[in-house]
Amino acid sequence: MATPALQETIDEVKELFRTYLKTNGHRQTPERFTVLEEIYKADGHFDADDMYFRMKETGYRVSRATVYNTLDLLVECGLVQRHQFRQNQSYYERAYAYRQHDHMICDDCGAIIEFCDPRIFEIQSMMKKLYDFEISGHSLHFYGHCSDPSTCTRKSDLKKKEQRQDKE
């Protein structure tokens, strides 16, 4: 479901981030904008270490602390969304100009599958009317297992990630 953002969207989020940093007295560093751009060029969900290693592998000189601190700022200003999918670890995804969706998470391989069903929006609208309640958002996560764990193609991604973290 996730595809890299268009350059027009990346330019918009950079301007929004620039305004946020200035308004809140934070420094506008090239590294912060590089992290933001990489997030919006990426597909799907990632954890902070995923982003750090991805940037390191592509030749960017950015510290792990900068990635973590920038993610916190991006969450605060609403350009990135943070999720806790059962693990103690936070996962992130871009939030600006990104369609509302929900998640299925495999407990074995960690795959995060996005889906969108218009019936969920209909339920949300019905609950708003029924309870006279102003809904600002929702989060729906289904947990389970890939149909055939022995042939799960996403397990190799998990093994690569573990090997990369072991090297660090």
Residue frames as a rotation matrix with the C-alpha (Angstrom) as fourth column:
MET 1
0.569 0.822 0.000 0.00
0.822 -0.569 0.000 0.00
0.000 0.000 -1.000 0.00
ALA 2
0.578 -0.416 -0.702 2.86
0.070 -0.832 0.550 2.38
-0.813 -0.367 -0.452 0.77
THR 3
0.474 -0.513 0.716 4.76
0.847 0.046 -0.529 3.97
0.239 0.857 0.456 -2.08
PRO 4
-0.546 -0.743 -0.387 7.37
0.808 -0.589 -0.009 6.71
-0.221 -0.317 0.922 -1.96
ALA 5
0.348 0.668 -0.658 5.96
0.476 -0.730 -0.490 10.22
-0.808 -0.143 -0.572 -1.70
LEU 6
0.593 -0.081 0.801 6.04
0.740 -0.337 -0.582 12.56
0.317 0.938 -0.140 -4.68
GLN 7
-0.504 -0.862 0.046 8.69
0.798 -0.485 -0.356 15.29
0.329 -0.143 0.933 -4.72
GLU 8
-0.251 0.520 0.816 5.91
-0.099 -0.853 0.512 17.88
0.963 0.048 0.266 -4.36
THR 9
0.803 0.552 -0.226 4.83
0.110 0.236 0.966 16.25
0.586 -0.800 0.128 -1.09
ILE 10
0.210 -0.822 -0.529 8.44
0.967 0.253 -0.009 16.08
0.142 -0.510 0.848 0.13
ASP 11
-0.630 -0.422 0.653 8.85
0.414 -0.893 -0.178 19.81
0.658 0.158 0.737 -0.56
GLU 12
0.238 0.817 0.525 5.62
-0.233 -0.477 0.848 20.55
0.943 -0.324 0.077 1.36
VAL 13
0.833 0.095 -0.545 6.67
0.448 0.462 0.765 18.52
0.324 -0.882 0.343 4.42
LYS 14
-0.235 -0.967 -0.102 10.09
0.920 -0.187 -0.345 20.18
0.314 -0.175 0.933 4.42
GLU 15
-0.499 0.114 0.859 8.41
-0.018 -0.992 0.121 23.58
0.866 0.045 0.498 4.57
LEU 16
0.632 0.771 0.078 6.05
-0.164 0.035 0.986 22.44
0.758 -0.635 0.148 7.33
PHE 17
0.556 -0.513 -0.653 8.99
0.805 0.527 0.272 21.03
0.204 -0.678 0.706 9.30
ARG 18
-0.497 -0.748 0.439 11.01
0.643 -0.658 -0.393 24.21
0.582 0.087 0.808 8.75
THR 19
-0.076 0.586 0.807 8.13
-0.316 -0.782 0.538 26.28
0.946 -0.214 0.245 10.14
TYR 20
0.837 0.408 -0.365 7.69
0.149 0.473 0.868 23.93
0.527 -0.781 0.335 13.10
LEU 21
0.148 -0.876 -0.458 11.39
0.954 0.248 -0.166 24.02
0.259 -0.413 0.873 14.00
LYS 22
-0.614 -0.372 0.696 11.52
0.310 -0.925 -0.221 27.82
0.726 0.080 0.683 13.76
THR 23
0.214 0.823 0.526 8.32
-0.337 -0.443 0.831 28.34
0.917 -0.356 0.182 15.76
ASN 24
0.948 0.222 -0.229 9.49
0.089 0.507 0.857 26.00
0.306 -0.833 0.461 18.52
GLY 25
0.657 -0.721 0.219 13.07
-0.746 -0.580 0.328 27.25
-0.109 -0.378 -0.919 18.71
HIS 26
0.589 -0.471 0.657 14.78
0.250 0.879 0.405 24.15
-0.768 -0.075 0.636 17.30
ARG 27
-0.304 -0.794 -0.527 17.81
-0.452 -0.367 0.813 24.24
-0.838 0.486 -0.248 15.02
GLN 28
0.843 0.509 -0.171 17.24
-0.351 0.283 -0.893 23.66
-0.407 0.813 0.417 11.30
THR 29
-0.162 -0.973 0.164 20.06
-0.530 0.226 0.818 21.27
-0.833 0.046 -0.552 10.46
PRO 30
-0.193 0.020 -0.981 20.68
-0.959 0.207 0.193 19.58
0.207 0.978 -0.021 7.11
GLU 31
-0.963 -0.223 -0.153 20.74
-0.184 0.955 -0.234 16.20
0.198 -0.197 -0.960 8.90
ARG 32
-0.547 0.828 0.122 17.20
-0.037 0.122 -0.992 16.65
-0.837 -0.547 -0.036 10.19
PHE 33
0.207 0.639 -0.741 15.92
-0.803 -0.321 -0.501 17.46
-0.558 0.699 0.447 6.72
THR 34
-0.520 -0.454 -0.723 17.81
-0.774 0.609 0.174 14.49
0.361 0.650 -0.668 5.29
VAL 35
-0.946 0.246 0.211 16.09
0.071 0.793 -0.605 12.16
-0.316 -0.557 -0.768 7.78
LEU 36
-0.117 0.961 -0.250 12.72
-0.301 -0.274 -0.913 13.68
-0.946 -0.032 0.322 6.86
GLU 37
0.055 0.090 -0.994 13.37
-0.991 -0.118 -0.065 13.24
-0.123 0.989 0.083 3.14
GLU 38
-0.835 -0.423 -0.351 14.48
-0.465 0.884 0.040 9.62
0.294 0.196 -0.935 3.56
ILE 39
-0.693 0.660 0.289 11.30
0.056 0.449 -0.892 8.84
-0.719 -0.602 -0.348 5.51
TYR 40
0.222 0.866 -0.449 9.11
-0.436 -0.323 -0.840 10.25
-0.872 0.382 0.306 2.75
LYS 41
-0.102 -0.321 -0.942 11.09
-0.985 0.163 0.051 8.47
0.137 0.933 -0.333 0.03
ALA 42
-0.926 -0.333 0.180 10.76
-0.369 0.900 -0.233 5.13
-0.084 -0.283 -0.956 1.84
ASP 43
-0.200 0.850 -0.488 8.03
-0.329 0.411 0.850 2.51
0.923 0.331 0.197 1.67
GLY 44
0.374 0.581 -0.723 6.00
0.272 0.677 0.684 1.47
0.887 -0.453 0.095 4.68
HIS 45
0.970 0.115 0.215 6.99
-0.186 -0.221 0.957 1.10
0.157 -0.969 -0.193 8.30
PHE 46
0.125 -0.973 -0.193 10.40
0.220 0.217 -0.951 1.23
0.967 0.076 0.242 9.92
ASP 47
0.778 -0.020 -0.628 12.01
0.621 -0.130 0.773 1.50
-0.097 -0.991 -0.089 13.31
ALA 48
0.862 -0.437 -0.259 14.62
-0.391 -0.896 0.209 4.09
-0.323 -0.079 -0.943 14.18
ASP 49
-0.031 -0.924 0.381 17.50
-0.222 0.378 0.899 1.65
-0.975 -0.056 -0.217 13.69
ASP 50
0.267 0.200 0.943 16.12
0.823 0.461 -0.331 0.66
-0.501 0.864 -0.042 10.26
MET 51
0.970 0.151 0.191 16.29
0.229 -0.833 -0.505 4.32
0.083 0.533 -0.842 9.24
TYR 52
0.575 -0.816 -0.048 19.74
-0.545 -0.427 0.721 4.79
-0.610 -0.389 -0.691 10.76
PHE 53
-0.146 -0.651 0.745 21.20
0.185 0.722 0.667 1.75
-0.972 0.235 0.015 8.94
ARG 54
0.512 0.401 0.760 19.45
0.813 0.060 -0.579 2.64
-0.278 0.914 -0.295 5.67
MET 55
0.988 -0.145 -0.048 20.97
-0.152 -0.959 -0.238 6.11
-0.011 0.243 -0.970 5.77
LYS 56
0.291 -0.933 0.211 24.38
-0.496 0.041 0.867 4.79
-0.818 -0.357 -0.451 6.76
GLU 57
-0.006 -0.242 0.970 24.32
0.534 0.819 0.207 2.24
-0.845 0.520 0.124 3.90
THR 58
0.654 0.297 0.696 23.50
0.756 -0.300 -0.582 4.96
0.036 0.906 -0.421 1.36
GLY 59
-0.169 -0.919 0.356 26.43
0.839 -0.324 -0.438 7.07
0.517 0.224 0.826 2.49
TYR 60
0.514 0.370 0.774 24.78
-0.056 -0.886 0.461 9.67
0.856 -0.280 -0.435 4.72
ARG 61
-0.616 -0.718 -0.324 26.80
0.402 0.067 -0.913 10.80
0.677 -0.693 0.247 7.69
VAL 62
0.079 0.716 0.694 24.17
-0.612 -0.514 0.600 10.98
0.787 -0.472 0.398 10.40
SER 63
-0.875 -0.425 0.231 24.32
-0.423 0.442 -0.791 9.77
0.234 -0.790 -0.567 14.00
ARG 64
-0.536 0.687 -0.491 21.87
0.629 0.713 0.311 7.38
0.563 -0.142 -0.814 15.58
ALA 65
-0.511 0.315 -0.800 21.00
0.664 -0.446 -0.600 10.10
-0.546 -0.837 0.019 18.14
THR 66
-0.825 0.196 -0.530 20.11
-0.415 -0.847 0.333 12.51
-0.384 0.495 0.779 15.32
VAL 67
-0.714 0.595 -0.369 17.77
-0.054 0.478 0.877 9.92
0.698 0.646 -0.309 13.78
TYR 68
-0.395 0.569 -0.721 16.03
0.888 0.438 -0.140 9.26
0.237 -0.695 -0.678 17.12
ASN 69
-0.568 0.140 -0.811 15.77
0.399 -0.815 -0.420 12.95
-0.719 -0.563 0.408 18.03
THR 70
-0.886 0.243 -0.396 14.51
-0.461 -0.561 0.687 13.90
-0.055 0.791 0.609 14.57
LEU 71
-0.613 0.698 -0.370 11.86
0.364 0.665 0.652 11.17
0.701 0.265 -0.662 14.70
ASP 72
-0.384 0.460 -0.801 10.62
0.877 -0.089 -0.472 12.60
-0.288 -0.884 -0.369 18.02
LEU 73
-0.695 0.086 -0.714 10.36
-0.114 -0.993 -0.008 16.08
-0.710 0.075 0.700 16.48
LEU 74
-0.872 0.353 -0.340 8.57
-0.353 0.027 0.935 14.72
0.339 0.935 0.101 13.40
VAL 75
-0.471 0.728 -0.498 6.04
0.769 0.615 0.172 12.90
0.432 -0.302 -0.850 15.60
GLU 76
-0.467 0.238 -0.851 5.49
0.610 -0.610 -0.506 16.07
-0.640 -0.756 0.140 17.66
CYS 77
-0.654 0.167 -0.737 4.75
-0.435 -0.881 0.187 18.13
-0.618 0.443 0.649 14.57
GLY 78
0.250 0.917 0.311 2.48
-0.299 0.379 -0.876 15.46
-0.921 0.126 0.368 13.03
LEU 79
0.212 -0.228 -0.950 4.57
-0.977 -0.077 -0.200 14.58
-0.028 0.971 -0.239 9.96
VAL 80
-0.572 -0.380 -0.727 5.35
-0.362 0.912 -0.191 11.06
0.736 0.154 -0.659 11.21
GLN 81
0.519 0.781 0.347 3.18
-0.744 0.213 0.633 8.64
0.420 -0.587 0.692 13.15
ARG 82
-0.670 -0.716 0.199 4.55
-0.703 0.524 -0.481 6.34
0.240 -0.462 -0.854 15.87
HIS 83
0.496 0.788 -0.363 3.08
-0.595 0.614 0.519 2.85
0.632 -0.041 0.774 16.46
GLN 84
-0.491 -0.516 0.702 3.64
-0.826 0.532 -0.186 0.22
-0.278 -0.671 -0.687 19.14
PHE 85
0.304 0.553 -0.776 2.95
-0.743 0.647 0.170 -3.18
0.596 0.525 0.607 17.60
ARG 86
0.930 0.212 -0.300 3.12
0.024 0.779 0.626 -5.44
0.366 -0.590 0.720 20.69
GLN 87
0.156 -0.944 -0.290 6.91
0.830 0.285 -0.480 -5.19
0.536 -0.165 0.828 20.90
ASN 88
0.359 -0.146 -0.922 8.66
0.704 -0.606 0.371 -2.70
-0.613 -0.782 -0.115 23.13
GLN 89
-0.687 -0.721 0.091 9.97
0.542 -0.424 0.725 -1.12
-0.484 0.548 0.682 19.97
SER 90
0.174 0.717 -0.675 8.35
-0.107 -0.668 -0.737 1.82
-0.979 0.200 -0.040 18.19
TYR 91
-0.391 -0.182 0.902 7.62
0.865 0.263 0.428 1.70
-0.315 0.948 0.054 14.48
TYR 92
-0.308 0.183 -0.934 7.11
-0.082 -0.983 -0.166 4.78
-0.948 0.026 0.318 12.35
GLU 93
-0.233 0.194 0.953 5.47
0.961 0.192 0.196 5.77
-0.145 0.962 -0.231 9.10
ARG 94
-0.978 -0.111 0.179 4.89
0.153 -0.958 0.243 9.04
0.144 0.265 0.953 7.35
ALA 95
-0.412 0.858 -0.306 1.67
0.677 0.063 -0.734 10.82
-0.610 -0.509 -0.607 8.24
TYR 96
-0.244 0.302 -0.922 1.30
-0.344 -0.915 -0.209 13.75
-0.907 0.266 0.327 5.84
ALA 97
0.036 0.367 -0.929 -0.75
-0.992 -0.098 -0.077 13.19
-0.119 0.925 0.361 2.66
TYR 98
-0.901 -0.314 -0.300 -1.02
-0.330 0.944 0.005 9.51
0.282 0.104 -0.954 3.51
ARG 99
-0.112 0.971 -0.209 -4.35
-0.505 0.126 0.854 7.73
0.856 0.201 0.476 3.34
GLN 100
-0.019 0.227 0.974 -5.97
-0.979 0.195 -0.064 6.47
-0.205 -0.954 0.218 6.55
HIS 101
0.116 0.004 -0.993 -5.34
-0.446 0.894 -0.048 2.74
0.888 0.448 0.106 6.89
ASP 102
0.683 0.117 0.721 -5.13
-0.710 0.335 0.619 -0.02
-0.169 -0.935 0.312 9.45
HIS 103
-0.210 -0.945 -0.249 -2.67
-0.936 0.269 -0.229 -2.83
0.284 0.185 -0.941 10.13
MET 104
0.970 0.221 -0.103 -2.24
-0.182 0.936 0.300 -6.60
0.163 -0.273 0.948 10.36
ILE 105
0.141 -0.960 0.244 0.93
-0.974 -0.178 -0.138 -7.70
0.176 -0.218 -0.960 12.14
CYS 106
0.572 -0.051 -0.819 2.50
-0.076 0.990 -0.115 -11.16
0.817 0.128 0.563 11.96
ASP 107
0.844 -0.208 0.495 3.69
-0.517 -0.067 0.853 -12.30
-0.145 -0.976 -0.164 15.40
ASP 108
0.715 -0.589 0.376 6.29
0.526 0.808 0.266 -14.62
-0.461 0.008 0.887 13.78
CYS 109
0.002 -0.761 0.649 8.06
0.995 -0.062 -0.077 -12.59
0.099 0.646 0.757 11.12
GLY 110
-0.356 -0.133 -0.925 7.01
0.524 -0.848 -0.080 -9.08
-0.773 -0.513 0.372 12.13
ALA 111
-0.750 0.122 0.650 5.43
0.596 -0.300 0.745 -8.26
0.286 0.946 0.152 8.78
ILE 112
-0.464 0.635 -0.617 3.18
0.135 -0.638 -0.758 -5.21
-0.876 -0.435 0.210 8.89
ILE 113
-0.694 0.337 0.636 0.45
0.711 0.177 0.681 -5.34
0.117 0.925 -0.363 6.28
GLU 114
-0.814 0.421 -0.401 -1.59
-0.255 -0.878 -0.404 -2.21
-0.523 -0.227 0.822 5.60
PHE 115
-0.619 0.676 0.400 -5.20
0.766 0.409 0.495 -2.38
0.171 0.613 -0.771 4.54
CYS 116
-0.891 0.427 -0.154 -8.02
-0.384 -0.890 -0.246 0.06
-0.242 -0.160 0.957 3.99
ASP 117
-0.642 0.764 0.064 -11.69
0.741 0.596 0.310 -0.84
0.199 0.246 -0.948 4.24
PRO 118
-0.689 0.379 0.618 -14.36
-0.165 -0.912 0.375 1.85
0.706 0.157 0.691 3.78
ARG 119
0.304 0.837 -0.454 -16.64
0.338 0.350 0.873 0.06
0.890 -0.419 -0.177 6.23
ILE 120
-0.227 -0.455 -0.861 -14.35
0.970 -0.030 -0.240 1.15
0.083 -0.890 0.448 9.07
PHE 121
-0.980 -0.083 0.182 -14.96
0.092 -0.995 0.045 4.79
0.177 0.061 0.982 8.11
GLU 122
-0.209 0.977 0.053 -18.70
-0.164 -0.088 0.983 4.06
0.964 0.197 0.178 8.03
ILE 123
0.257 0.234 -0.938 -18.53
0.805 0.485 0.342 2.59
0.535 -0.842 -0.063 11.56
GLN 124
-0.685 -0.592 -0.424 -16.56
0.726 -0.602 -0.332 5.63
-0.058 -0.536 0.842 12.72
SER 125
-0.822 0.435 0.368 -19.18
-0.211 -0.832 0.512 7.99
0.529 0.343 0.776 11.25
MET 126
0.138 0.918 -0.371 -22.00
0.138 0.353 0.925 5.99
0.981 -0.179 -0.078 12.82
MET 127
-0.002 -0.215 -0.977 -20.32
0.970 0.238 -0.054 6.04
0.244 -0.947 0.208 16.27
LYS 128
-0.933 -0.352 0.079 -19.80
0.337 -0.928 -0.155 9.79
0.128 -0.118 0.985 15.98
LYS 129
-0.461 0.843 0.277 -23.52
-0.407 -0.478 0.779 10.33
0.789 0.246 0.563 15.37
LEU 130
0.222 0.610 -0.761 -24.73
0.344 0.682 0.646 7.71
0.912 -0.405 -0.059 17.81
TYR 131
0.189 -0.257 -0.948 -22.67
0.980 0.109 0.166 8.97
0.060 -0.960 0.273 20.75
ASP 132
0.936 0.128 0.329 -22.42
0.164 -0.983 -0.083 12.65
0.313 0.131 -0.941 19.74
PHE 133
0.565 -0.822 -0.068 -18.65
0.291 0.121 0.949 12.25
-0.772 -0.556 0.308 19.90
GLU 134
0.814 -0.365 -0.452 -16.04
-0.580 -0.547 -0.604 14.14
-0.027 0.754 -0.657 17.89
ILE 135
0.759 -0.538 0.367 -13.56
0.446 0.840 0.310 11.51
-0.475 -0.072 0.877 16.67
SER 136
0.581 -0.624 -0.523 -10.06
-0.653 -0.741 0.159 12.76
-0.486 0.250 -0.837 15.94
GLY 137
-0.191 -0.637 -0.747 -8.65
-0.897 0.422 -0.130 9.47
0.398 0.645 -0.652 14.66
HIS 138
0.800 0.399 0.448 -8.51
-0.554 0.778 0.296 5.74
-0.230 -0.485 0.844 15.23
SER 139
-0.361 -0.906 -0.221 -6.10
-0.929 0.371 -0.001 2.85
0.083 0.205 -0.975 15.31
LEU 140
0.753 0.595 0.280 -6.95
-0.596 0.797 -0.093 -0.74
-0.279 -0.097 0.955 14.42
HIS 141
-0.342 -0.897 -0.278 -4.40
-0.930 0.365 -0.033 -3.56
0.132 0.248 -0.960 14.58
PHE 142
0.879 0.474 -0.057 -5.00
-0.468 0.879 0.093 -7.25
0.094 -0.055 0.994 13.90
TYR 143
-0.173 -0.944 0.282 -2.36
-0.954 0.232 0.190 -9.65
-0.245 -0.236 -0.941 15.21
GLY 144
0.840 0.450 0.303 -1.80
-0.371 0.884 -0.284 -13.15
-0.396 0.126 0.910 13.89
HIS 145
-0.126 -0.873 0.471 0.44
-0.073 0.482 0.873 -15.31
-0.989 0.076 -0.125 11.75
CYS 146
-0.396 -0.087 -0.914 1.28
-0.908 -0.109 0.404 -15.64
-0.135 0.990 -0.036 8.07
SER 147
0.604 0.779 -0.167 -0.79
-0.797 0.597 -0.095 -18.47
0.026 0.190 0.981 6.55
ASP 148
0.899 -0.375 -0.227 2.22
0.331 0.920 -0.209 -20.69
0.287 0.113 0.951 5.95
PRO 149
0.816 -0.577 -0.022 5.16
-0.390 -0.578 0.717 -19.70
-0.426 -0.577 -0.697 8.22
SER 150
0.239 -0.776 0.584 7.51
0.407 0.626 0.665 -22.16
-0.882 0.079 0.466 6.49
THR 151
-0.069 -0.234 0.970 7.19
0.997 -0.052 0.058 -20.30
0.037 0.971 0.237 3.19
CYS 152
0.788 0.394 -0.473 6.88
0.467 -0.883 0.043 -16.79
-0.401 -0.255 -0.880 4.59
THR 153
0.368 -0.647 0.667 8.92
0.758 -0.206 -0.618 -14.56
0.538 0.734 0.415 2.27
ARG 154
0.654 -0.063 0.754 9.22
-0.254 -0.957 0.140 -11.82
0.713 -0.283 -0.642 4.90
LYS 155
0.943 -0.316 -0.108 11.29
0.239 0.414 0.878 -13.93
-0.233 -0.854 0.466 7.31
SER 156
0.210 -0.918 0.335 14.43
0.951 0.112 -0.288 -13.23
0.227 0.379 0.897 5.27
ASP 157
0.204 -0.079 0.976 13.97
0.076 -0.992 -0.096 -9.50
0.976 0.094 -0.196 5.89
LEU 158
0.919 0.187 0.348 13.80
-0.329 -0.126 0.936 -10.17
0.219 -0.974 -0.055 9.62
LYS 159
0.703 -0.711 -0.018 16.99
0.666 0.650 0.366 -12.28
-0.248 -0.269 0.931 9.52
LYS 160
0.066 -0.673 0.737 18.83
0.722 -0.477 -0.501 -9.54
0.689 0.565 0.454 7.58
LYS 161
0.489 0.199 0.849 17.78
-0.289 -0.882 0.373 -6.98
0.823 -0.428 -0.373 10.17
GLU 162
0.988 -0.120 0.093 18.97
-0.044 0.360 0.932 -9.18
-0.146 -0.925 0.351 13.05
GLN 163
0.414 -0.886 0.209 22.34
0.910 0.403 -0.096 -9.75
0.000 0.230 0.973 11.33
ARG 164
0.111 -0.317 0.942 22.76
0.362 -0.870 -0.336 -6.02
0.925 0.378 0.019 10.71
GLN 165
0.723 0.223 0.654 22.04
-0.463 -0.546 0.698 -5.24
0.513 -0.808 -0.291 14.38
ASP 166
0.889 -0.451 -0.082 24.48
0.402 0.683 0.610 -7.95
-0.219 -0.575 0.788 15.52
LYS 167
0.175 -0.854 0.490 27.28
0.843 -0.126 -0.522 -6.23
0.508 0.505 0.698 13.53
GLU 168
0.318 0.023 0.948 26.60
-0.167 -0.983 0.080 -2.95
0.933 -0.184 -0.308 15.31
